[in-house]
Amino acid sequence: MDNSKEMTVSIGEAAEKLGISVKTLRRWADADKRSPLNTS
């Protein structure tokens, strides 16, 4: 049984932690500069 817990954050929380704006994070996603998927 997999006991790992999935953690999700809002785009606003992610942008804040990265020190960038939500607009920038969305532009990166549109340009495939980062993956919106959670990795293990």
Secondary structure by P-SEA (a helix, b strand, c coil): cccbbbbbbcaaaaaaaacccaaaaaaaaaaccccccccc
